Amino acid sequence: QTPDYSRAVCYPDLWRDWLQRLESSFAQPRPWLTSYAATSPHEYFAEGFAAWATLERPRGPAVPSSALAAQRLACDRQHLAATDPWLYDLIEEAVAALL
């Protein structure tokens, strides 16, 4: 969760605003990227960031060990943008602030 906590240290006022928008996004009814993303705003961000950091879905005969693993294998940046464009935009904003 480096992007969100880095903002907290460097830009505390902007981080508070960004965190409020993240929590507001989390509270909206939506299809969840993964079932674990629904557990808290921090896990919502973490699951979204993991998808954002995956440029392309893994290919090949992966055999997931659980339903959550199967959900995660289906996630990549494009899937995040299509499934949860609000979270995608928040992650893009957080990453851009670090550059």
SVG drawing of the C-alpha trace seen along z (x, -y; Angstrom):
<svg xmlns="http://www.w3.org/2000/svg" viewBox="-25 -20 34 47">
<polyline fill="none" stroke="black" stroke-width="0.4" points="0.0,0.0 2.9,-2.3 1.0,-4.7 -1.6,-5.6 0.8,-5.8 3.4,-7.7 0.8,-10.4 0.1,-10.5 3.7,-11.4 4.3,-13.8 0.9,-15.4 -1.2,-14.9 -4.1,-17.2 -4.3,-15.7 -4.1,-12.2 -7.0,-12.8 -9.1,-14.0 -8.0,-11.0 -8.7,-8.6 -12.2,-10.0 -12.9,-9.5 -11.5,-6.0 -13.8,-5.2 -16.7,-6.8 -16.0,-4.6 -15.7,-1.5 -19.2,-2.3 -20.9,-2.3 -22.8,0.7 -20.7,2.4 -19.4,5.7 -16.3,6.4 -13.0,7.0 -12.5,9.9 -14.5,11.0 -11.6,9.9 -11.9,6.4 -15.3,6.1 -13.8,6.6 -12.4,3.0 -11.4,-0.1 -7.7,0.8 -8.2,4.3 -10.3,2.7 -7.4,0.5 -4.9,3.4 -6.8,5.7 -7.3,2.9 -3.6,2.0 -2.6,5.6 -4.8,5.6 -3.5,2.2 0.1,3.5 -0.7,6.5 -0.5,5.2 -1.9,8.4 -3.8,11.3 -1.6,14.4 -1.9,16.9 -1.6,20.6 -3.1,23.5 -3.1,22.1 -5.0,24.1 -6.2,21.8 -6.2,23.2 -9.3,21.3 -12.2,19.1 -10.2,16.0 -7.1,17.2 -9.3,17.7 -10.7,14.1 -7.2,12.7 -6.0,14.6 -8.7,12.9 -7.6,9.4 -5.4,7.1 -5.3,3.3 -7.8,3.6 -10.2,5.6 -9.9,3.1 -10.7,0.2 -13.8,2.0 -15.0,3.3 -14.3,0.3 -13.3,-2.8 -13.5,-4.9 -10.9,-2.8 -8.8,-2.8 -8.8,-6.6 -7.9,-6.8 -5.0,-4.5 -3.8,-6.4 -4.0,-9.7 -2.0,-8.2 0.7,-6.8 0.9,-10.0 1.5,-12.0 4.6,-9.8 6.2,-10.5"/>
</svg>
